Structures are given as C-alpha cells and as structure tokens.
Amino acid sequence: MSTVPVYICVTQEPLMEEYSIAAQVWKLNAVDMCELAKNSVLMSSFEDCVKQHWLGVNYNEEGPAGNDITRTNVPNIRVAYRHETLVEELKNILQWDGGTTDD
C-alpha cells in the first residue's frame, strides 16, 4: 500500500486493485490482508462511529481487548503478539542511551 494516489488502474476499484497487487507481490494470505485492512481503518481519518462499525466498539483498546474477531477476522493471538512486540520495542527504545542498555 502506498500514500501515492493511483493514476493508472485497470479496474473501477483502485483500492481493491492495490490490495490485490500487494497480496500477490508480498504473498500475503487472507489473515495478512485482514490485518492490513484493520490497520488501514485504524490509521484512517474515519470518524469514531465508522471505525466502531467496521472494527467493533472497543477498537481503541490495546491488544486483544480491542480486537473483535467477528469484525476483523484477525486472530487474538496475532493481535497479542503484535502488541507484546510493540511494548518490548518501546521498552528497548526507552532504555537506550547512546548504545548501552540497562538490563
């Protein structure tokens, strides 16, 4: 996915075309595509009510608590892994001071 507008498209649905090309190029499976779509909605400028419609009422909660699998098709274990990895990376960034870490 890109932030550059699609100028040349073959179909009437440029966004679907872009998702389709991304799936083929990076060999993304159905769950990968669902996660990509979920994150696209999260990062969008859609109003809160629209995000709640597509992602669930708790969409802004962190980790699995914010995942409504019936709406996103993203397994909670994947959401938990992404959240745990993010938390660990943020800890590493906060601990870093000129190349040394405090263990």
C-alpha positions as a Markdown table, in Angstrom:
| # | Residue | x | y | z |
|---|---|---|---|---|
| 1 | Met | 0.0 | 0.0 | 0.0 |
| 2 | Ser | 1.2 | 3.5 | -0.7 |
| 3 | Thr | 0.3 | 7.1 | 0.1 |
| 4 | Val | 0.7 | 8.0 | -3.6 |
| 5 | Pro | -2.6 | 8.2 | -5.5 |
| 6 | Val | -3.2 | 5.6 | -8.1 |
| 7 | Tyr | -3.2 | 7.3 | -11.5 |
| 8 | Ile | -3.2 | 4.2 | -13.7 |
| 9 | Cys | -5.7 | 1.5 | -12.8 |
| 10 | Val | -7.2 | -1.3 | -14.7 |
| 11 | Thr | -10.4 | -1.7 | -12.7 |
| 12 | Gln | -13.2 | 0.6 | -11.4 |
| 13 | Glu | -12.0 | -0.2 | -7.9 |
| 14 | Pro | -8.5 | 1.2 | -7.5 |
| 15 | Leu | -8.2 | 0.4 | -3.8 |
| 16 | Met | -9.2 | -3.2 | -4.3 |
| 17 | Glu | -6.7 | -3.4 | -7.1 |
| 18 | Glu | -4.0 | -2.0 | -4.9 |
| 19 | Tyr | -4.8 | -4.6 | -2.2 |
| 20 | Ser | -4.8 | -7.4 | -4.8 |
| 21 | Ile | -1.4 | -6.4 | -6.1 |
| 22 | Ala | 0.0 | -6.1 | -2.6 |
| 23 | Ala | -1.3 | -9.7 | -1.8 |
| 24 | Gln | 0.4 | -11.0 | -4.9 |
| 25 | Val | 3.7 | -9.2 | -4.6 |
| 26 | Trp | 4.2 | -9.9 | -1.0 |
| 27 | Lys | 2.4 | -13.3 | -1.0 |
| 28 | Leu | 0.0 | -12.2 | 1.7 |
| 29 | Asn | -2.6 | -14.7 | 3.0 |
| 30 | Ala | -6.2 | -13.9 | 4.0 |
| 31 | Val | -5.3 | -13.2 | 7.6 |
| 32 | Asp | -2.5 | -10.9 | 6.5 |
| 33 | Met | -4.9 | -9.0 | 4.3 |
| 34 | Cys | -7.5 | -8.7 | 7.1 |
| 35 | Glu | -4.8 | -7.3 | 9.4 |
| 36 | Leu | -3.7 | -4.9 | 6.7 |
| 37 | Ala | -7.3 | -3.7 | 6.3 |
| 38 | Lys | -7.8 | -3.4 | 10.0 |
| 39 | Asn | -4.7 | -1.3 | 10.4 |
| 40 | Ser | -5.8 | 0.9 | 7.4 |
| 41 | Val | -9.1 | 1.6 | 9.1 |
| 42 | Leu | -7.3 | 2.4 | 12.4 |
| 43 | Met | -4.9 | 4.8 | 10.7 |
| 44 | Ser | -7.6 | 6.4 | 8.6 |
| 45 | Ser | -9.3 | 9.7 | 9.3 |
| 46 | Phe | -12.7 | 8.0 | 9.5 |
| 47 | Glu | -14.9 | 9.2 | 12.4 |
| 48 | Asp | -15.1 | 7.2 | 15.5 |
| 49 | Cys | -18.6 | 5.8 | 14.7 |
| 50 | Val | -17.3 | 4.5 | 11.3 |
| 51 | Lys | -14.3 | 2.8 | 13.0 |
| 52 | Gln | -16.7 | 1.2 | 15.6 |
| 53 | His | -18.9 | -0.1 | 12.8 |
| 54 | Trp | -16.0 | -1.8 | 11.0 |
| 55 | Leu | -13.8 | -2.8 | 13.9 |
| 56 | Gly | -16.1 | -3.0 | 17.0 |
| 57 | Val | -16.9 | -0.8 | 19.9 |
| 58 | Asn | -13.7 | -1.4 | 21.7 |
| 59 | Tyr | -11.4 | -0.8 | 18.7 |
| 60 | Asn | -9.3 | 1.7 | 20.5 |
| 61 | Glu | -8.3 | -0.7 | 23.3 |
| 62 | Glu | -4.8 | -2.1 | 23.2 |
| 63 | Gly | -4.1 | -5.7 | 22.3 |
| 64 | Pro | -6.7 | -8.4 | 22.1 |
| 65 | Ala | -9.1 | -6.3 | 24.2 |
| 66 | Gly | -9.6 | -4.0 | 21.2 |
| 67 | Asn | -10.0 | -6.8 | 18.7 |
| 68 | Asp | -13.4 | -8.0 | 17.7 |
| 69 | Ile | -12.5 | -11.1 | 15.6 |
| 70 | Thr | -16.0 | -11.3 | 14.2 |
| 71 | Arg | -15.5 | -8.0 | 12.5 |
| 72 | Thr | -11.7 | -8.0 | 11.8 |
| 73 | Asn | -11.0 | -11.7 | 11.1 |
| 74 | Val | -7.7 | -11.2 | 12.8 |
| 75 | Pro | -7.0 | -13.9 | 15.5 |
| 76 | Asn | -6.4 | -12.6 | 19.0 |
| 77 | Ile | -3.1 | -14.5 | 19.2 |
| 78 | Arg | -1.8 | -12.4 | 16.3 |
| 79 | Val | -3.0 | -9.2 | 17.9 |
| 80 | Ala | -1.5 | -10.2 | 21.2 |
| 81 | Tyr | 1.8 | -11.0 | 19.5 |
| 82 | Arg | 1.9 | -7.6 | 17.7 |
| 83 | His | 1.0 | -5.8 | 21.0 |
| 84 | Glu | 3.7 | -7.6 | 23.0 |
| 85 | Thr | 6.3 | -7.0 | 20.4 |
| 86 | Leu | 5.4 | -3.3 | 20.3 |
| 87 | Val | 5.7 | -3.0 | 24.0 |
| 88 | Glu | 9.1 | -4.7 | 24.1 |
| 89 | Glu | 10.4 | -2.5 | 21.3 |
| 90 | Leu | 9.2 | 0.6 | 23.1 |
| 91 | Lys | 10.9 | -0.6 | 26.3 |
| 92 | Asn | 14.1 | -1.0 | 24.3 |
| 93 | Ile | 13.9 | 2.4 | 22.8 |
| 94 | Leu | 13.3 | 4.0 | 26.2 |
| 95 | Gln | 16.2 | 2.1 | 27.8 |
| 96 | Trp | 18.6 | 3.0 | 25.1 |
| 97 | Asp | 21.2 | 5.7 | 26.0 |
| 98 | Gly | 24.0 | 6.1 | 23.5 |
| 99 | Gly | 24.4 | 2.4 | 22.6 |
| 100 | Thr | 24.1 | 0.8 | 26.1 |
| 101 | Thr | 21.1 | -0.8 | 27.8 |
| 102 | Asp | 20.3 | -1.3 | 31.4 |
| 103 | Asp | 19.3 | -4.9 | 32.0 |
